Structure formats: structure tokens, C-alpha cells
Amino acid sequence: MPKRSLKDAILDAGLKVMFRTGYHGTSVRDVTAAAGAPQGSFTNHFRSKEAFASEVLDRYFDVTRGLVAEALEDTTLTPRARLKRYLDIITGRLEADGYGRGCLIGDLSLEATGSSEMLRTRLTEIFAEWRVPFAACIAEAQARGEIASDFEPGELADFLLASWQGAILRMKVDRNPKALERFKTIAFQTVFKELT
């Protein structure tokens, strides 16, 4: 009988450890210990720490895609309300973590892109994919005359995601939701202001 693969357990543990200690602070020993796996099992599944971090990032982005779909595909809401709904869903998740844990995509963007071309490339791909449903939702809001059309939907999607990441970083420093709420209030009273 073949041995049971420990890959999923290692990835799950890696996600938790990387959130706690960051990319550079995460060691193979920490991850395998958290997974209850022998250290050798890590190298059986991952050719490098970078490759491992890339798979952890993909696993995290899978969850993010689900949250995006939950908010932006809810056609019972207007497009503008769907954008707000996404930010509110994320705010709720950040609150559940005591405002001490942010977004792994943003965290790795800050920490790993200077030292890992592989992760920088993967993060570039993630941001390109991440913006697509936001751009579509913004385009729909503009087509309905719900928000201004002064900027292209893709540009507004990039602005929304990048600015939101900044608010999340500030939230982690302050350990409270003030930066998140400030961002939502200002963004939806200016750039995403409802047209009357």
C-alpha cells in the first residue's frame, strides 16, 4: 500500500505559519512540525521554498476567488453595492482574526518580491486575474450610470485593490478597523460615489 501524501497537510500548515511569521521567517522545520510531518516529506513535494510559497499563495488565492464570487456575482445587489459587499466580507474576516492578520497576497508582495522572481511573477499574474471581476463589476456600474465613467474600469479595479491593500497594511499596524472604514467611506464618497 502506498504511503499517504502529506502535501495537503504541509500546505495547510504552511499557510498558517507564513501568515504568522512571513515568508522569510518561515522555515521548512516550522512548517513540517506544524503539519506533523517529517522534514524529508517537504522535499518530496516541493523543489524549493519558493515553489512551496507559490503553492501556498495559490491555495490562498483560491479562497479569495470564492470571496470575490460571493460578493460580485450576487445579482440581487447593484454593482456598486457588490463592490461594497466584497470590502465588508473581507472586513468581517479581518475582524475575526483580531485585525492582526492581513492578506497573504499583500504580505508576500511586500516581503518576497525583492528576493524571489518566481513569487514576483506569480503575484503579477494573481493581481492581473484578481482585477478582472472587479473591472467587470465597475463597468456594469458605469453602464448603469451608477458611478462616474471618468476612468477606465480596469484602472479603477487596480486602484481599488491597491488602495485596499494599503488600508489592510495600516489596519495591521493599528490593530483596529479604522483604516478599513476610512478607506470605504472616502472611496464610496469620491471615486465610487453614487450618481444621482
C-alpha positions as CSV (number, residue, x, y, z in Angstrom):
1,M,0.0,0.0,0.0
2,P,1.5,3.4,-1.0
3,K,2.2,6.0,1.7
4,R,-0.4,8.7,2.3
5,S,0.7,12.0,0.8
6,L,1.4,14.8,3.3
7,K,1.3,17.5,0.7
8,D,-2.1,19.0,1.7
9,A,-1.2,18.9,5.4
10,I,2.1,20.7,4.6
11,L,0.4,23.3,2.5
12,D,-2.3,23.9,5.2
13,A,0.4,24.3,7.8
14,G,2.5,26.5,5.6
15,L,-0.4,28.9,5.1
16,K,-0.8,29.3,8.9
17,V,2.9,29.6,9.6
18,M,3.5,32.0,6.7
19,F,0.7,34.3,8.0
20,R,2.3,34.2,11.4
21,T,6.0,34.6,10.6
22,G,6.1,35.8,7.0
23,Y,7.9,34.3,4.0
24,H,11.5,34.9,5.3
25,G,10.6,33.9,8.8
26,T,9.1,30.6,7.8
27,S,11.4,27.6,7.8
28,V,10.9,24.1,6.5
29,R,11.3,22.9,10.0
30,D,8.5,25.1,11.3
31,V,6.1,24.0,8.5
32,T,6.8,20.3,8.8
33,A,6.5,20.5,12.6
34,A,3.1,22.3,12.3
35,A,2.0,19.7,9.8
36,G,3.2,16.8,11.9
37,A,5.3,15.6,9.0
38,P,8.9,14.5,8.7
39,Q,11.2,17.2,7.2
40,G,12.1,14.9,4.3
41,S,8.4,14.9,3.2
42,F,8.8,18.6,2.3
43,T,11.4,17.9,-0.3
44,N,9.4,15.0,-1.7
45,H,6.6,17.5,-2.7
46,F,8.4,20.9,-3.2
47,R,11.6,21.6,-5.1
48,S,12.3,24.8,-3.2
49,K,10.9,27.1,-0.6
50,E,9.8,29.4,-3.4
51,A,7.9,26.7,-5.1
52,F,6.2,25.9,-1.8
53,A,5.3,29.5,-1.2
54,S,3.9,29.8,-4.7
55,E,1.6,26.8,-4.0
56,V,0.6,28.3,-0.6
57,L,-0.2,31.5,-2.4
58,D,-2.3,29.6,-5.0
59,R,-4.2,27.9,-2.2
60,Y,-4.9,31.3,-0.5
61,F,-6.0,32.8,-3.9
62,D,-8.5,30.0,-4.3
63,V,-10.2,31.2,-1.2
64,T,-10.0,34.8,-2.3
65,R,-11.6,33.9,-5.6
66,G,-14.5,32.4,-3.7
67,L,-15.0,35.5,-1.6
68,V,-14.9,37.7,-4.8
69,A,-17.5,35.5,-6.4
70,E,-19.7,35.6,-3.3
71,A,-19.8,39.3,-3.4
72,L,-19.5,40.3,-7.1
73,E,-21.8,37.6,-8.5
74,D,-24.7,38.4,-6.2
75,T,-27.0,40.0,-8.8
76,T,-29.6,40.8,-6.1
77,L,-27.4,43.8,-5.4
78,T,-26.5,46.7,-7.6
79,P,-22.9,46.6,-9.0
80,R,-21.8,49.4,-6.6
81,A,-23.3,47.6,-3.7
82,R,-21.5,44.4,-4.7
83,L,-18.2,46.2,-4.5
84,K,-19.0,47.4,-1.0
85,R,-20.2,43.9,-0.1
86,Y,-16.7,42.5,-1.0
87,L,-15.0,45.0,1.2
88,D,-17.4,44.3,4.0
89,I,-16.9,40.5,3.7
90,I,-13.1,41.0,3.9
91,T,-13.5,43.4,6.9
92,G,-15.5,40.7,8.7
93,R,-12.8,38.1,8.1
94,L,-10.1,40.5,9.3
95,E,-12.1,41.3,12.4
96,A,-12.4,37.6,13.1
97,D,-8.6,37.5,13.1
98,G,-8.4,40.4,15.6
99,Y,-7.1,42.7,12.9
100,G,-3.6,41.2,13.3
101,R,-3.6,39.2,10.1
102,G,-4.0,40.8,6.7
103,C,-3.9,39.5,3.2
104,L,-1.2,37.0,2.2
105,I,-1.1,38.4,-1.3
106,G,-0.3,41.8,0.0
107,D,2.1,40.5,2.6
108,L,4.1,38.5,0.1
109,S,4.0,41.4,-2.4
110,L,5.9,43.4,0.2
111,E,8.2,40.8,1.6
112,A,9.2,38.4,-1.2
113,T,9.1,40.3,-4.5
114,G,12.6,41.8,-3.9
115,S,14.2,38.4,-3.3
116,S,12.1,36.0,-5.5
117,E,11.5,36.5,-9.1
118,M,9.3,33.4,-9.1
119,L,7.0,34.8,-6.5
120,R,7.0,38.3,-8.1
121,T,5.9,36.8,-11.4
122,R,3.2,34.7,-9.7
123,L,1.9,37.8,-7.8
124,T,1.8,39.8,-11.0
125,E,-0.4,37.0,-12.5
126,I,-2.6,37.0,-9.4
127,F,-3.2,40.7,-9.5
128,A,-4.0,40.6,-13.2
129,E,-6.6,37.8,-12.6
130,W,-7.9,39.4,-9.4
131,R,-8.8,42.7,-11.2
132,V,-10.9,41.1,-13.9
133,P,-14.2,40.6,-11.9
134,F,-13.8,44.0,-10.3
135,A,-13.3,45.7,-13.6
136,A,-16.4,43.9,-15.0
137,C,-18.5,45.0,-11.9
138,I,-17.3,48.6,-12.3
139,A,-18.0,48.6,-16.0
140,E,-21.6,47.4,-15.2
141,A,-21.9,50.1,-12.6
142,Q,-20.7,52.7,-15.1
143,A,-23.0,51.4,-17.9
144,R,-26.0,51.7,-15.5
145,G,-25.0,55.3,-14.7
146,E,-24.4,54.3,-11.1
147,I,-20.9,55.6,-10.8
148,A,-18.9,58.1,-12.9
149,S,-17.1,56.9,-16.1
150,D,-14.1,59.3,-15.8
151,F,-11.7,56.4,-15.6
152,E,-11.5,53.0,-17.3
153,P,-12.9,50.1,-15.3
154,G,-9.6,48.3,-15.2
155,E,-7.8,51.3,-13.8
156,L,-10.5,51.7,-11.1
157,A,-10.2,48.0,-10.3
158,D,-6.4,48.4,-9.9
159,F,-6.9,51.5,-7.7
160,L,-9.5,49.7,-5.6
161,L,-7.3,46.6,-4.9
162,A,-4.1,48.5,-4.4
163,S,-5.6,51.1,-2.1
164,W,-7.5,48.4,-0.1
165,Q,-4.2,46.5,0.4
166,G,-2.7,49.7,1.8
167,A,-5.7,50.1,4.2
168,I,-5.1,46.4,5.3
169,L,-1.5,47.1,6.0
170,R,-2.3,50.1,8.1
171,M,-5.0,48.1,9.9
172,K,-2.3,45.5,10.9
173,V,-0.2,48.3,12.4
174,D,-3.1,49.8,14.3
175,R,-4.8,46.5,15.2
176,N,-8.2,48.1,14.6
177,P,-10.6,48.6,11.6
178,K,-10.2,52.4,11.4
179,A,-8.1,52.4,8.2
180,L,-10.5,50.0,6.5
181,E,-13.6,52.0,7.4
182,R,-11.8,55.3,6.4
183,F,-11.0,53.8,3.0
184,K,-14.5,52.6,2.4
185,T,-16.1,55.9,3.4
186,I,-13.7,58.0,1.3
187,A,-13.7,55.7,-1.7
188,F,-17.5,55.5,-1.9
189,Q,-18.0,59.2,-1.4
190,T,-15.5,60.1,-4.1
191,V,-14.3,57.7,-6.7
192,F,-17.2,55.3,-6.4
193,K,-19.7,57.9,-5.4
194,E,-23.3,57.1,-6.4
195,L,-24.5,59.4,-9.2
196,T,-27.9,60.9,-8.5
